[in-house]
Amino acid sequence: MASKTVLIGGGTGFIGKRLGEILHKNKYNVLNVSRMPSANSITWTTVETGLPEQTHAVVNVAGQQTMDFTRSWTPGFKQNVKNSRVFTTRALATAINKSSGKPKVYVVVTGVGAYEPSETNKYDETSPTTGKDFFSKLLVEWEEAAKVDPPVRLVIIRSGVVLGRDGGMIKNMILPFFFGLGGPIGSGKQYLPWIHIEDLTRLITFAIENENVNGILNGVAPHVITNGEFTQAFAKALSRPAFLPVPEFVLNFLLHEERAMLMTKGQHVTPKRVLDYGFKYKYDKIDEACMEFAHLFPKK
Ligand SMILES: NC(=O)c1ccc[n+]([C@@H]2O[C@H](COP(=O)([O-])OP(=O)(O)OC[C@H]3O[C@@H](n4cnc5c(N)ncnc54)[C@H](OP(=O)(O)O)[C@@H]3O)[C@@H](O)[C@H]2O)c1
């Protein structure tokens, strides 16, 4: 039997690459959508003409990195952050709606920024999204752009910070922490919704393979932690102290308050629907997760 094709928008990135490896191991044929054509990538212009034949599932994990510290938070950069998510998500949804041989499912990874940052509110997938700040407004447009016509299932995974050695927050933090220069951000009391990269990619695969899964899923570990608790767990896994707090005003100054809020503020988010579906986490506790990626050099 020919293997099933999964098309991944942004398949060259931190999440997309790992997802591609797992799917490949599970005998799927993986094709990326990238700005750069290559042997196993098609371009966004090609997607405008439709989906490749026999596409079984479509996933979107494309998006300009928000925490690219080399880029100032200018109106142009904000537009890029937004369009790279909304336009790519819409381009794949349009291609799915136009296609004659429909894929079974469209999985889009968005973020917990959909929920208003708070130290008191508690959110699960049934909680309303408020759309007040830049990120929650972006989330509303992003998820709206994902709409596909039935019978294609739509699964939107609102991911917390994705933790893994090769990208995202850990790649940025490991050096300072390794040299004992780590510490909590601001008061450290803000919640830090998180998920290990293995679990996020397993959850995407779970959504592809289980026909009863649809709608919003919170892509977070069930263990709710604060930034201060994360700092302690990561420093402990690296056997380093982490006493140097990063003041909130410094981040606001360096990154711009609107962007710095991704680090200085947080949300208490639980994965109620994910657990109801029976998904089993590999890393449901932050200490175990940190032990997996707290190493400076690649593991043999
Ligand atoms: N990492 C996290 O902690 C996290 C948490 C929550 C949500 N997410 C969401 O998950 C998605 C992927 O995150 P990631 O960490 O894997 O990001 P990443 O490593 O930066 O990769 C994203 C991919 O998106 C493509 N891309 C970048 N800029 C683009 C642009 N202007 N237009 C079109 N495509 C562009 C790139 O692929 P090509 O160069 O091949 O085009 C890149 O490989 C993002 O939408 C992000 O918001 C991530």
The ligand as an ORCA input file, in Angstrom:
! r2SCAN-3c Opt
* xyz 0 1
  N       8.166     27.284     19.436
  C       7.230     27.563     20.342
  O       7.487     27.622     21.576
  C       5.798     27.798     19.896
  C       4.796     27.927     20.874
  C       3.480     28.144     20.459
  C       3.181     28.244     19.111
  N       4.182     28.113     18.194
  C       3.829     28.295     16.780
  O       4.303     27.205     16.011
  C       4.754     27.656     14.745
  C       6.161     27.106     14.490
  O       7.035     27.422     15.543
  P       8.588     27.000     15.470
  O       9.138     27.220     16.811
  O       8.718     25.678     14.799
  O       9.142     28.137     14.492
  P      10.452     28.169     13.557
  O      11.462     27.195     14.011
  O      10.847     29.592     13.478
  O       9.916     27.638     12.159
  C       8.841     28.177     11.519
  C       8.906     27.957     10.020
  O       8.018     28.909      9.444
  C       8.522     29.352      8.196
  N       8.500     30.827      8.171
  C       9.255     31.685      8.890
  N       8.978     32.953      8.559
  C       8.022     32.883      7.587
  C       7.330     33.842      6.819
  N       7.576     35.151      6.979
  N       6.405     33.406      5.934
  C       6.161     32.078      5.751
  N       6.808     31.121      6.443
  C       7.707     31.512      7.356
  C       9.961     28.872      8.060
  O      10.001     27.887      7.021
  P      10.716     28.183      5.594
  O      11.947     28.974      5.898
  O      10.999     26.809      5.093
  O       9.724     28.935      4.777
  C      10.271     28.240      9.419
  O      11.037     27.062      9.294
  C       4.669     29.198     14.742
  O       3.496     29.604     14.099
  C       4.572     29.525     16.217
  O       3.799     30.691     16.479
  C       5.484     27.895     18.544
*
